[in-house]
Amino acid sequence: MSVDVSNYTDISYKEPGKFEETRYEKIHNVIVDSSNEGSLIVAREIADLIKRKQQANKNCILGLATGSSPIKVYEELVRMHKEEGLSFSNVVSFNLDEYYPMDKSNIQSYYYFMHEHLFNHVDILPENVNIPDGTISTEDLYQYCIDYEMKIKSLGGLDFQLLGIGRTGHIGFNEPGSHFNSGTRSITLDHITRADAAPSFLGIGNVPRKAITMGVGTVRSAKRIVLMGWGINKAEILKETIEGEITPQVPATYLQEHNNTTFVLDQGASSELTRIKTPWIVTSCVWTNTLKLKAVVWLSELTGKPFLKLTDKDYNNNGMSGLLTEEGSAYHLNIKMFNTLQHTITGWPGGKPNADDTNRPERANIPKKRVIIFSPHPDDDVISMGGTFERLVEQGHDVHIAYQTSGNIAVSDEEALKFAEISKSLSPDCKEADAVIETLNKKTGNDVDSQEVRKLKALIRRSESLAATRYLGLNDENVHFLDLPFYETGTIKKNNLSQDDIDMMCSIIAHIKPHQIYAAGDLADPHGTHKVCLDALFESLEKLKHNSYMDDCWVWLYRGAWHEWESYEIEMAVPMSPDQVLKKRHAIFYHQSQKDGVMFQGDDSREFWVRVEDRNRLTAKKYNDLGLADYAAIEAFKRYHF
């Protein structure tokens, strides 16, 4: 089925800094609603270029990227090939980089990635595919890099270069310190880059320390460059790249000097740009209530003053005179915004019975609510909203936990072997235990877990979840393990959502008919499962929303261990006492397989329970700094309207 692109955003290059709304920005960028939308736009531009080159009887020389950012672009190009007849017969591709050393058959290799996502599904000629060879000998590596560079130049250079960006500001594997004229070469990877890659390699210790990469100069020689930035975890480095000074410490800033570069960003990735974060500094604003709260929170944090101490002068000196003109005075505006934030705080996340709920975040007219807490992994519930979970149970609501995935790949082989050996000791004739022990003892770094191993790892996560939910007072019959099929691949790479996934989500919602749904709204999850699980919920809600029982259903989104909602985004803030913080910590401790060296830790060495306690305390401190009550910790939620 063809995709309607008639209303797509135009991403044609425009010179930055020529318009009021972009005067802070030194690289042309386009902001789209979602990474899916942006990917389709980029794929269309690539397809149009291929077709123009075909009509001129010329080759199309493409520079291609790997990683999570371009996956949807490649999916759309494959769809165009299969459904619209887009041919790649005139395409010559050069990949940006490859780990070194790295065998082509390794599932972590970029050779494997490109063939799995693109080359195996289109009619590109094998001899036209160029990917740095991670098996080249160290003696031949220097000359190999020169030859790779010369081959690009012999074909007239790159017509189009597709890029992502790393959190170090790297493009390709051009890490901080790279020279603007650098060519194809070997390079040592930054620790942050290796930490970001660690989930795919099941631990940072397995990530290669070196890589082969095209140079900054090679990339800058391309006639057209499009860089994609998806997710809030890229927002800070993108602001630095687009608005900062050119520096080798952020190699992507070299693109400021390229005269045909466009960044395509989703909402999260663009969130730190001046025109998005503080638009009142840049241009005249239409002052919605949401924007007013955002502005006053920003001004309070900038001046170090609580809401009620902000003055007319504070507003006027920081580009917000237009807001004062609309509101009349700082006094009235401060009280209005103080009350708005005050009304987000509640100790009754399910609503307080027989109370005036006019200024409360939740309804009081349904005293006992049916609640589903969707947890992407078997510990996100207690990590992200353990205090609210306990409060809902304690206050008598009919609470159900739905674990969307088994979480089996996050259990280490050592942990699984320990349980298998215990099972063998208890039951010497247990053939399943024998199979698991034999498989794990023979396993190499490139092997996918067997069904028996995956089953054991899932059971470990399941038993830990039941221990934690029992500790918080929930009956076992209210705990549901969905094991959504998209996750069950045995590898980091997951399948796309299928109808089976949606049907399973719809089934539990239709069965419970909830008044409240809680779900992980953390789109910056390093390994993507949170986003897929949220997409599954959104698709299910769209399918079910016409049923009468959904009229009373409210959806609250929590964030995971990496990020929290900004103060101005929070619509329900649930305070916790010191005792409740400790109880939440103990609930997290029941997930023993995820303690002491968790596999998907990113570059933050803190354990999940430490991260989330720090985050909950910080949220409480932010509320207190804005002039509200001083709590030990706060869990925060934002309502999703469907």
N, C-alpha and C positions, 0 to 999 in steps of 0.2 A: 504494500500500500504506500503510495507516495505521500510525502509530508507537505502540508500547505506552508509555504514560506512567504506568502504575500504580505504578511504583517510583521515580518522579521525586522529587527533593528538593523539599521545600516551601520556597518563597521568600517566603511571606507575611511582611509586616513584623513585626518584633519590636523593642521598644525596646532600644537598646544600653546596655551598662553595668549591666544588671540581673542578669547571671549571672556566675559566677566566671570562666568561660573567655573572657568578652568585656569584662572590667573595664578593659582598656586602650583599648577601641574605642569610638568616638563615633558610628559609623555602622553600622547593621545590615548584615551581609554574610553571604553563603552561599558556601561553597567546594565546587566540583564537580570531578570527575575530569578533565574535558576541556572545551575551548571548544565542541565539538560538543554535548556533553550540556547545557551551560549554555544554548546557543542554543536548543535544543529546549524547554527549560523556559520561557525568556522568551517564545518564540513562542506557547507554550500559554497563558501568562497574557494576552497580547495578544488571542489568538483568543477566549478566554473573555470578556474585556471586551467585544469587538465583539458577541458573541452576546447578552450580558446587555443591552446597549444596544438591540439589535434587538428583543428581547422586550419592552422598555419603550417601543418605538417612538421611540427617541431617536437622534440622531447620536452617533458616537464620535469624539471629537476627539483625534487622535494627534500627538504631537511626535516626529519621526523623525530619526535620525542617519545619517551616512554613514561612510566609512572601512572598514577591514577587519573591525572588531569585529562589526557587525550583519549581515554578508553571509549567514551561515548562518541567522540569524533570518528574513531575508527569503525564503531558499530554502524554509524550512519553512512559512512562511505561504503561499507560492505552492503548495506541495504540498497543504496543507490546502484551499486553494481548488479545486484541480483534482481531488483525490481524495476529499475529504470535504464538498465543497459550501460551504465557508466563503465567505460573501459580504462584499464590501467596499462594498456599495451605500450603507451608512449612515456610511461613514468619511469624515471630513474631516481631511486631513493638513497639517501645517505642518513644513517642514524647518528644522533648526537654523541652517543657514548656507550660504554659497556664496562662492567666490572672487570677487574684484572687481579689475579687470573680467574677465568670463568669458562667452563666448557659449554659449548652450544646446546648440549642436551639437557643441561641443568635447568630446572623449571624456574630458577631465579634469574636466568640469563636474559638479557634484552633481545638476543636472537630468538629465544623461545617465546618471549612476550610478543614480539612483532609478528611472528608467524601465527601464533595463536589468535591474535586480535585482528590481524589484517591480511598478511600475505597469503595465508593458506586459503583465503576465501575470495580472492580477486585474481584477475588475469595478468598480474605483473609478471614480467619475464624474470626467472630466477637470476640470470646474469646481471639484471638491472638493480638487484637488491644489494646494498652496501651497508654492512654493520661492522663496527670495529671488532676485530678478532681477539677475544680474551684468552686464546690459547697460544698466541704468538710467543716465541721465546724472548727472554729478556735481551739476548744478544741482537735479535732482529727488530726489537720494538721501535727503536729510534727511527730506523729507515722505513719501517712499516707506516709510522705516523706521517712521515714526509710524503710517502707515496699516496696515502689516503687524501692528504691535503691537495696534492698535485692532480689527483683524479677529479676532484671537485672543480678545480680551476680549469682543467682541460675541457670540461663540458660547459664552460661559460659561467660557472658559479651557480649558486642556489637561486632558483626563481622564488621560492617560498620557504621560510623556516618556521616550523611550529615549535613553540616553547612552553614549558611549565616554569615554575620558580620554586626553589627550595627556601627553607626558612633562614638559611645563611645568606640569601640573595644570590645563590648560584644559578646560572643558566647552563644547561648541560651539566657537566661536573666541574665547571670553572668556579672553584671555591674562592673565598676571600683571599686577596693577594694576587689574583690573576691579572696579567697585563692586558691592556685594551687591544694590543696587536698580537696576542698569543695565537698560535696555531694548534693543530691537532697534536696531542702529546699525552704522556702518562701523568697522573696527578695523584696526590695523597688526599683521601677524603677527610673532610671535617667531621669531628665527633657528632655534631648535631645531625649531619647528613646520615651518618651511620645509625644513629639512634632512631631517626625517622624510618629507616629501612629495616630496622630490627624485627618488627612484626612479621614481615615477609620471610625473613630468614630464621624465625623462631628463636630470636635472641641476638643481641648485638655482637656477641662473640663469634657468630657465624657470618657476619657481614664482612666482605673483603675490605681491606684498608686502602686499596688503590683502584684506579679506573683509567680507561682511555677515554679522552673526550675531545671533541672539536674545540678549538680555541674561541676566545671572545672575538678575535679578528675574523675568524672563519664565519661565525654567526653574523657579525656586523656587515659582512660582504654580501649577504643575501639581499635580493631586490625588494622583498617584502617579508616582514616579520610579524607574526601574531603570537602573543604570549597569553596563556590562559591562567587565571587565578581563581581557584574555587575554595570557599570556606573561610571562616573567621580566623583560623590558625595561620592564614597567610596575610591577614589584614595589616599587621604592623610592618612587615618587610615590604609590602606593596606600597604603603604610604611612603616609606623611606626611599624606595626606588623611584616613585613617580614625583615626589615633592622634594627630595633631599638633594644634596650636592653629589656630583660624580665622584666616586671613590672606589679604589680597588678593594676596599673592605666590603662593598656591596656590588659585585660585578655586574648585576643587572642594571645598575645606573648608567653603564656605558651606552645602553640603548637610547638614552636621552639624545645622543648625537646622531642617531639613525633617522633618516628623513622619510621613512615609510614603515613605522612600527605602530601597532595598535595592541593595547592590552584589553582583553575581554574578561570582565570580572562579574562574579555573582554578588548578591547583596551582602553576604558575610565578608567576602574578600575586600569589598569597597568600603567597609564600615568605618575605617580609620581615616579615610580621605577627608580633608578639611571641608569640602563642599557637602559631604554627607554627615560627618560627625558634628560640625558646627556651621551650618549653612548661613546663620545670621552674620557671621564674620565676612562672608563672601558676597551676599546679595540680599535683596529684600525678601522677606519670608511671608508666607501665609501661615499665621500662627494658630495651628490646631492645638487642642489641649495636650496631645501627646508631645508635640514639639515644644510647647511651653514648659512642660515638666522636664524634658530633656535639657533645655536651655538653663533652667534654674538649677538643676542638679550640677550641670557643668560649671556654672558661675560659682556655686557654693564650694565645689571642690577646688576651683581655680583660686579663689580668694581665701580659702580656709575658714570660711564663716558658715555657721548654720543658717538655714533658710530665713529665720525670723530676724537675723541681724544684717541681712543684705540691704543696701541703701540705693537710692536713685543714682548716686554717683557710681556705684559698682556696675549698675546696668549700663549707664551711658558710656563709661570708660571702656566697655568691652563689647561694643557693637550691638547693643540690645536696646537702644533708645526707641526703636519702633515698637517693641513689645511694651515698654512703659507707656508709650502714647496710647496704645490700645487698651491697657489695663487701668491707666489712671495714675497709679503710684506703686512704688515698691511695697509699701505696707500691705495694700490689698492683695497684690500678686503673691507676696510671700505667704500670707495666711492661706490663700487658696491652694497653693502648691503643697504647703505643709499638710493641710487636711487631705489632699489627694493621696499623699504618701502614707499618712497616718492610717487611712482607711484600708490600706492593703494588709495591715497587720491583724492577724487573728490567731487565737489559740484553738479555734474550732474549724479545722479545714473542711469538715463536712457540714458546716453551718451550725449555728447555735440555736437549739430548740427554744421556742417561745420567747424569742428575742427580736428586737427591731433590726432587720437586716438591710435597712435602707443604705447604710454606709459600710456594710460588710462585704467581703469578696464573694461569699457563698450564701446560698439560700437557706432560710430557716424553716420553710413551709414543708420540707420533706425531712422529718426528724431522723428517720433511719434510712440512710441511703445505701443502695447497692453500688459497690465500688469495684472497678477493675484497675489494678496497678500493672501496667505492661512493663516488663523488664527485659531489655534486649538480651543481656547475658544473665546468668543465674546469681548475680550479686549486685546488679545496678539498683535494685529496689532499696536495699539497705544502705548502700554507699550514698546514693543520691537523695533519698527521702526517707531514711530509716526513722527519723523522729516523727515525721508526719504519718508514716505507716503506723507506728505504735499509737499515735494519738487517735487515728481513725478507728483502730481496733478497740482501744480503751473507751472511746465515746460511743460504742455500741453499734457501729455501722457494719453492714454485711460486706466485708472486705474479701476480695479475691485477688490472688497474685497469679499472673500469667507470664511464665518465662518463655520468651519467644524462641530462643535458640538453646541448644544443649550446652554451648560453651566448651565443647570437648577439646578444641584445639589449644585452649589456654591452660590445659593441664600438662605439666612436663612429663617426659618419659620416665624420669626418676620417680615421680610421685605415683604414676600408674604402676610401675614395677613394684613399688613398695606394697600397694594394695593387692596386686596379683600374687605376690609371695605370701602375704597373710592368708589370702584365700586358699592357696596351695597348702599351707600349714594346717588350716582348719579342715580342708577336704582334699586329702592327697590324691584322690581319684578324679578331681575336677579337670576335665579336658580343656575347658575354656581357659582356665588359669595357666595350664601348660602352654596353650597356643599363644597367649599374651606374653608370657615370659620368654618363650623362644623367639617370637617376633621382635620384641624390644631388644633382646640381646644381640640380634643380628642386624638391627636397623642402622642404616647409614643416613647421612644428612639429607639425601635427596629422596628418601622413601616417603611415601604417603602411608599414614596409619592404616592398618587392616581394620576390617569391620569389628573384630573382637576388641582391639585396642580402643577404637573410638567408642564402642559401647561401654567399656570399663571407665574411660575418662568421663563420659556423660553421666554414668552412675555416681562417680565421685562428686561431680558438680551438683547432682540432684540431691544426694544425701546431705551435702553441706547446706543447700538451700532449705531443706526441710528442718534442719537443726536450727537455722536462723529464724525461720518463720514461727516455729514452735516457741522459741525464746521470746518472740514478740507477741505471743498469745494467739496465734492463728491456728485453726484446726487444719489438719492435713487435707481434708476434703475440699478446702478452699484454695488449694495450691494446684496450679495447672501447668503441666510441662508440654508446650506445643511442639517443640522440636521442628520448627518450620523447615521445609525441605531445602530452601535456597541455601541454607547454611551448611548442609550435610555433605560437603565435598571432601573433607579431610585435609584441606589446604586453606591457606589464607584467602586465595581467590574464591569468591562465592559465585553461585549461579545467579542469574537474574530472577526477579520475582516471577513466580508462576501463578496460575489460577489456583493451584492447590494451596499455596501460601495464603492467598486472599480468602479462599473458602474457609480455611481453618480459623483465620482471624474473625471473619464474619460469624462463624458458628458460635464462638465463645461469647461474642458481644450479643448475638441474638438470644443465646441461652440465658445469660445473666440479666440482660436488659438494664444496663447500669444507669445510675443518675450521675455518676462521676467516672471519668476515665483519666488516669494519670499515665503519661508516656514520656519517654526520653526524647527531648528536643535538642539533643547535643549533636549538631551536624558536623562538628569538628573531630568526631571520633577518629583516631588515627587509622583504624583498620576498617572503617566504613559500615560495620554491622548496624550501628545505631541508626544511620541514615536509611538503610534498607528497611529496618524494622519500622521506622517512622513512616516511610513511604507505604508500607503494607497497611499500617493503621489508616493513613489518609485515604487510600484507595477503598478500604473497607467502609469507612465512614461515608464516603461518597456513594457507595453502593447501598448502604443501609439507611441513609438519612431520611428517606421518605416514609419509613415505618413510624407509627405513632409513638412508640416507646422512646424513640430518639429525640422527641421534642423536649424531654426533660433531661437530656444528657449533656453535661458540660465536660469539656476536655481541658485538662491542665497539663502543661508541659514542664518537666523538670530538666535540669542540665546534669551532665555526668561529672566525672572527676577532673575534667580538664578546664572547663570554663563555667562561669556563672552568668546569669542574666545581669545586665546593667541595672543600676538602681531605678532608672526611669522606665525600664521595661517590666519590672516586677508588678504583678497584679494580685498576688497573694503571698504574704510573707509569714511563715509559721515559726515563731520563736521557740527556742529550746533552752531549758534550764541546764545547769552543769550536770545534774544527775541524768538528764535525758541524753546529753552528749556522750556520757560514759556508757549508757545503755546501747546507744547506736553503735559505739565503738565495739562493744562486745558482740553485737549481732554481726558486724562485719568480720570479726575474728573467727566466726564459725566457718567462714569460707577459707579454710586453712590452705587449700591448694593455691590460693592467690596471694598468700603472704610470703614474705622472705624471699625476694627474688622473682617477683611476678614477671611473666614472659612478655607482656605488652606494656611496658612501663614508659616508653618514649624516652625523652632526655631528662625526665624528672626522677631523681633517685628516691624521692619520698614514696613510702607505701601509700596505697589508696586511702586507707583510713586517716593517715596524716594529712594527705592532700585535702581531703574533703572536710576535715575538722578545721584546717586553716582557712579553707574557702568559706565555710559557714560562719566562722568567727569574723572574717573580713566583711562579709555581708552585714553582719550585726554592727560592726564598727562603722561601716559606711552610713547606715541608718542613724547611728548615734552622732556621727560627725555632722549629719544634715540637720540635727537638732531633735531627733526622736529618742525614745527610751533606750536605755543601755541594756541589751540582752547578751547572754553568753554566746549564743549562736542563732542563726536564722537559716531556714531552708526556703528557697524561693521558687515561685511558679509563675508562668505566663499562660493566659487562657488562649486556646485555639478555637476560632469560630469556623464552623463548617456549614 
